[in-house]
């Protein structure tokens, strides 16, 4: 029997469509019209030490909402950021790259140089918001950014031009959460999955918490610390409000929420290579998809933000990304090493990131090696130039026995030092 060419073409297309529906039925929405991809909310705390949560055992910090997020999600207690100041850390979360790869190593150029020399090449890198937007997501920027206008990296929605730091977007959380809530309404009206970048200026200075919160910390005699702790509770309140709104809008069960800090905080400055500068809890919360548990052993990093979100959204991450999907337990279990770098506050070169480099670090199992550049750049270092009591160029710490890095063991374990130095050079060799 002869089949007319047009009839065959229609029959073949029908088979392909049916085959696609069968293979993809788990990704279809209830109405069968659009893929039921998860919404994603990325919460980025600002200048927040890894110890300063009630779930982490802090005696005074009050974080009931983040505690609940941690209890209901997958919480990695050994999370890290690639570098300990906000602009390069946030740039890593936009690109999935290390600072020496995406080029943003500090907060500002050295005096006399133009920021555009750094950010124009940065915009050419693969960007998380653009990838999600291209995949059909509505994407919202709020809070910190540093790169001028959020639409340059693909956000469909924003709170306006951010300038150097965040502009009007820094009002999120401190004044209102309505821009996020209005955006969720918009996404629901358009029947599109959404991505929210929530990077509030909390608990970052100025430490000016509401009086109703500050009065809860009268037992803390140091007024500066009391204000900082009240700022943390202010952040926590906004996280609770946001999670409540997701439930109110009926999207909580189909929303992946990731939480981490952009960098740490401490008494002598934030931008340093020790744990209080670079360590952060990392929480992944997705009801029915992620089994609640606490992981106190495996190593995770903010280089993992991009591949984790893209994979959850059904977008294949670029093969060149160094991070991993944190929702793939087998892949996470295989990782035993992380790399970090610390730079001066001011960037010296848009093409040679090592010109403002202070340290490279390696975390391997229980060990952490901080390798200082022998002749660090004499440009504004912030606390990146602050060495602990050792004053040594090589500092080795046993993080499991000494999580606050009080004892340098480099002289006692030269073999470990050489192994970690070789790993660091294999990652990024600086001549």
N, C-alpha and C positions, 0 to 999 in steps of 0.2 A: 504494500500500500504506500503510495506516495504521500508525503506530508508537505503541504505548501510551505515555502520558506518563511513566510510571515507567521504562520501557525507554529512552526518549529521554534521561531525566535520567542514568541509569547510563552510557549510551553517551557523553554529553557530558562527564561527569566523567572517564571513562576516557581520552578524548582529551586533556583538560587535564593529567591526571597524566602521560600518555605524553609530551606536549609538554614538560612541566617536566623530565622525566627527560632528554630529548634535549638541551634547552638547558643543563641543569645537570649533565650527566654528568661534566664536569671537576671539579665540586665534591663528588662523591660519594666516600665512604670505600670502602675495599676490600670491605667487607661489604655495601655499598649501603644501609646503615641510616641513617647520619648524615653530614652534610656534613663533608668533609675540610678544614676550615678550619685555617689554621696556628696553632700555639701561638706565643705571643709572650713574650719575656723582655726586659725593659727594665733595663739595668744603668746605675746613676747613681753615678759617682764623686763624692767629696765633698771640696771644697777642693783641687783638683788643677790645677796650671798646664798650659796647652796645650803647653808645651815639654817637659814632664817625662815623656817616654816614650822608650824606646830607638828606636822606629821614627821618632820625631820628631828624632832626632839628638842626644839628650842624652848627654853623655859618661859619666854615672854611673848613670842610671836603668836598672833592669833590669825590663823588662815583656815577657817572651817570649810569654806567653799572649795579652795584648792585641795584641802585634805580629802574632801568628798570625791573630787575629780580623780585624785590619786588612788583612793580606795576602790573606785569603780572602774579604773582603767589599768593599763600596763604602765608601771612606773619604774623607770631606770634611774637608780640613784647615782650611777657613775656616768653622768652625762657631761659633755664638755662643749665649749665653743672654740673655734679655731684660733681666735685671738681676743684679747681682753678689753677692747673698747668697741663702742657701739657701731660706728659706721662700717668698718670692715666685717664685723660679725653679722650685721643685717645684710650686707652685700653677699655674704656667703649664703644666707637663707633665701636670697632672691635668685642666685645662680647655681648653687650647689657646688661651688668651687672654693678652693683655698684662697686666702688673700693674695698670695704671690701669683695666683692664676688669674683672678678677676681684676687685680690691679689696685684695689682700694685697700691700702694698708693702714691708713690713719684717718683721723677726723678732718684734717685740713692740710692743704699744701703749705710748704714752707713759704715764708713771706716773699712776695715778688713773683710767685708762680700762679698760674690760673687753674682753678678747679676743673674747668672744661677739659684740660689736658688729660685728666683722669676719667671723668665721667663719660665723655663722648666715646672713648673705646669701650668703657664698661657697658654702654647700651647695646653694643654689638654682640655681647655675650648672650647665650641662651638664658631667658628669664622665665621664672616660674609663672608669674601672672599672665604673660603673653601666651605661654603654652596652654594654660587653662582656658584663657579667653578663646584661643583658636579652636579649642575642643568643645566650645559651646557654653562655657561657664560665664556667669556674671562675676566680676571680681572687684572687690572694694578695698581701697587703702584707707587706713586711719592711723594716726599717731606718727611715730618716727619713720624717717625715710632717707634724708640727706641728699637726694639726687635731683632736686628741682621740682619737676612735675611727675606725679606717679604714672601718668599715661605714657611716659617714655619707656616704661618697662612692661606696658600692656594692661594696666588696670583699666577696666571699663568705667569705674566709678571711684570718686575720691572726694576729699574735703578741700581741694584746691592746691595751689602751688605751695610747696613746702620750703623752698629756699635751702639754706644750709642744713637745717635741722628738722623741722617739721611744720613750721608755720601754724596756721589755724587748726591743722589736724591734731596738734598737741592738746587741744581742748577735750579730746575724746577721753571719757572716763573721769577726768577732773571736773568737767562741767555737765556733760550729758552723754548718754549712750544712744540717743535717738538716731544719729546718722546710720548706725548699724541696723537698728530696728526698721527704719524706713527702707533700707536696702534689702533686707530680708523680705519685706512686703513686696517690693518691686520684683524680686526674683520669683516669688510665688505667683505673682500676677502674670509674669511672662513664662511661667512653668519651666524655669531654667535652674540647674544646679548652681550653687553659689560658693564663692571663696571669700572669706573675710580675713584680712590682715589687721589684727588688733594689737598694735604696739604702743600702748599708752605710755605717757611720761610719768610712770609710776613703778617703783617708789623713788624715782630719780629726784634729785634736787630741782627746785627748791623744796625742802622738806617743810611744807606748810599744810599739815593735815587739818581736817575739820576739828574744832574744839571737842566735839562729842566723842571723837576717837582718841584724841590725845589724852583726855582725862582718864582713859582706861589704863594708862601706863605710868601712873604716879609712883608705882613701886620701883620703876627704873630711875635711878638717881641721876644718871647722865642724861641731860636734857636732849642732847643731840641724838643719842641712841633712842630715846623715847619717841622723838619726832619721826625718826626713820622707821621704827616699828609701827607707829600709827599710819605711816604711808603705806606700809605693806598691807595692813588691814584694809586700807582704802582700796588698794588694788584688788584684794580678795573680794571685797564687796562687789566690785564691778564684774568680776568673774562669775559670782553667784547670780547677779542680775542677768548677765548674758546667757548663762545656762538655763535660767528660768524662762527667758524669752524664747529660746529654742524649743522648750517644752510647750510653752503657750501657743507657739505657731505650729505645733505638730510635726516638727522636723528633727527633733532631738535624736530619734532612733536611726535616722539616716544622715547623721552628721559626724564626721571624724573631727575631733577636737585635739589639737596638739598644744602642749604647753612647755615652755622653757624660758630661761632668761637670756638676754643678749650678752651679758657679762656679769661678773660678781661685784662685790662691794666689801670694803674693809676700812679699818681705822686710818691706814696710811695711804689710801688711794686705791683706785679700782684697777688701773691698767697695768697689771703685773702678771707674770707667768705662773704664780703659785695658785693653789686650789681656790682660794677666795676670789681670784680674778677670773678663772677660766672654767670652773666647775658649776654645773647646774643640774637640778633634777629635770628629767624629760618624761612627760606624761603623754600617753596616747589613749584616748577615750573614744569608744565607738560601741554603744550598747548592742549586744547580740553578735558583734563581729570580733571584739577583742576581749579575751578572758581576763578578768581582773587578777593581777598579781604584781608583786614587787620583785624586781630583778636587781640584786645588789652586787652582781659580779660582772656582767657583760658591759662592754664599753660602747658608748654611742656618742654621736657628735652632731653639731648643727649642719655638717655637710650632708647629713642624712635626711634633712627636712624635705628637700626638693624631690629626691627619688621616692620617698615614702608617700608624699602627697600625690605625685604624678601617677604612681602605680595604683593607688587607691582610686584615683579618678579615671583609670582606664587609659592613661596616656603613657606610652613607652618612654622611659627616661633616656636621654642621650647616653650612648655607651661610654663616652669620655668622662662622665661624672665619677668622682672618687668615692662618693657615699653609697649607702646601701638602703634597701627597704626595711625599715625597722619592724614591719609587720610580718616579715618572713623569718620565723624563728630559726630555721636552719642556717640561713645566711648570717644572722646576728651571732649565732653560736660559734661560727668559724672565725670571727674577728678576734684577734688578740692584741692588736696594736692600734694606737691613735697617734696622730701628729698634730702639733700646735706650733704657732709662731707668735712672737710678740714684737711690736714695732714701736718706734717713737710716735708720739701724738701727731706730729707734722710729717707729711710725706715729702721725701726729697726728690723722688724721680718717678715719673709715670711709666717708664719702661724698664727700670732696674729697681725692683722692690727691695732688694738686699741693701740698698743705700740707706734705708732707715730701719734696718733690722737690729733688734737687740738680742733676742733669744730664739732658738729652736728647741722644741721639747718633744719627747717621745714617752708615751705611756704604754707599757708592755706588761700585761698581767698585773702583778702588784707593784712593779717598779715604775718610777717616773724619773727621767733624766732631763734636767734643764741645762742646756748648753749655751753659755753666754758668748756673744761675739767678743773677741779679745780687745778690739778697739772700736767700741760702739760709736755711732754717729753723735756728734755734739749738737743735736737739735732737740727741741722741746720734748723731753722724754716722758713727762708725767711720772707715774710710779713704775713705768716700764724700766726705768733705770735704778729701781730700788732693789738691792740684793738683801737677802736675809742676813743673818749674823755671820754666815760663812765667808762671804767675800770671795768665794771661789768661782773659777770660770766654769767648772762642772759641778753640778749638784745632783746627787742621787738620793731619792727618797723611797722608802717602803710605805706605800700609801695605805696598805691594810693595817699595818702596825702603827703608823704615824701619819694619819690623814691630814694633820695640820703642818706637816713638813718642818719639824723642829730639829731633826738630826740629819746632817749630810753624811751619807754612807759611801761616797765615791771612793775614798781611799781604802775602804774595807772590801770593796767588791769591784776591782779593776776590770775583771772579765765581763761583768754586767755592763759597766760603762762602755767598754769597747764595742760590745754587741749593739747597744742602743745607739751609739754614735754611728755605727755602720748603717743601721736602719734609717737614721735621720738623713744621712748622705744619700742613701738609696731613694728616699722620698724627694728630697730637694737639696742638691749639693750647692753650696755657696763657696765660690772660689775666694 
